[in-house]
Amino acid sequence: MITVRHTESIRLPLTDVYGLLGCYQYDILWRTNLSELVQDTPGLARSGMRFRQVIQLLGQAMTLTTEVTVAAPNRRTACESVGGPVQLWEQRIVERTEKGTLVTYELSIELKGWQRLTAPLLVAQLQRQVRTDLEAFRTLVETTPNPLVELPRQLAARASLTSPSTS
């Protein structure tokens, strides 16, 4: 199993950060390997909630069905894949600090069959990706005025651009 972890300090209140990080729909705005994510129900993570995500891994697009296993408001979310070519586990931890919020993002992947041969290369790639993605999240939420209002608008605009038009 490959596990990578990165922590970032974000200059926003914990409740705001959790409100954005705890809603997986927003991942499409900051995760570089994610091309699609559809939740079965909108809003913040709830235990048992599922979502389908299309990620790039090992140079291939992979579709994973993922289920939320932990949803502790303003503290932590965790999820794991329940369908797809790899076993994935992820957690997001938020902690209050004097200057805002400390966010830890941890990702574990268990490769199957021939994929195990790629583990040494994948470790470095995933470490870089998790760091880059969490830095992108920090930049996005710190530079967006009123992110709890503006990011839903960005998400809606993005969805309208990718939805087939009805004529």
C-alpha positions, 0 to 999 in steps of 0.5 A, a space after each residue: 500500500 502507498 500512503 502519502 500525506 501533506 499538511 497546509 495552513 490556511 488563513 480562514 476559519 475552520 468552519 469555512 474550510 470544512 464547509 469547502 473541503 467537506 463537500 467533495 463536489 468542490 474537488 473538481 476545482 482544485 484536484 489536478 488528477 480529477 476530471 469528473 466527480 458526481 455525488 449521489 446527494 449534494 452538500 457536505 459529506 455524510 457517512 454512507 454518501 457515495 460519489 463517482 470520480 474519474 481520476 488520472 492514475 498511472 497515465 490512465 483514466 480510472 472510474 472509482 465509486 467512493 463511499 464516505 466512511 467518516 463525516 465528523 463535522 468541522 474535524 474530519 472526513 474519510 472515504 474509500 473506494 468501493 468499486 474500481 481498478 484500485 483500492 483508494 482510501 482518503 482522509 481530510 483532517 481540519 484543526 483550528 489554529 491561531 491563524 486559521 486552520 491546519 488541513 491534513 490530506 492523506 491518501 492511500 492506494 493499494 495497487 493490484 496485479 501488474 500495477 504493483 510494479 509501478 509503486 516506486 514511480 507512483 509514490 513520488 508522483 502522488 506525493 507531488 500531486 497531494 502537495 500541489 493539490 492541497 496548495 491549490 486548495 489553499 490558494 483558491 480559498 484564500 484568494 477567492 473573496 467570500 469563498 463559501 459564496 463564490 466557489 458554488 458559483 464557480 462550480 455551477 458555471 463549470 457544470 453549465 460549460 460541461 453539460 450538453 446543451 438542450 435545444 
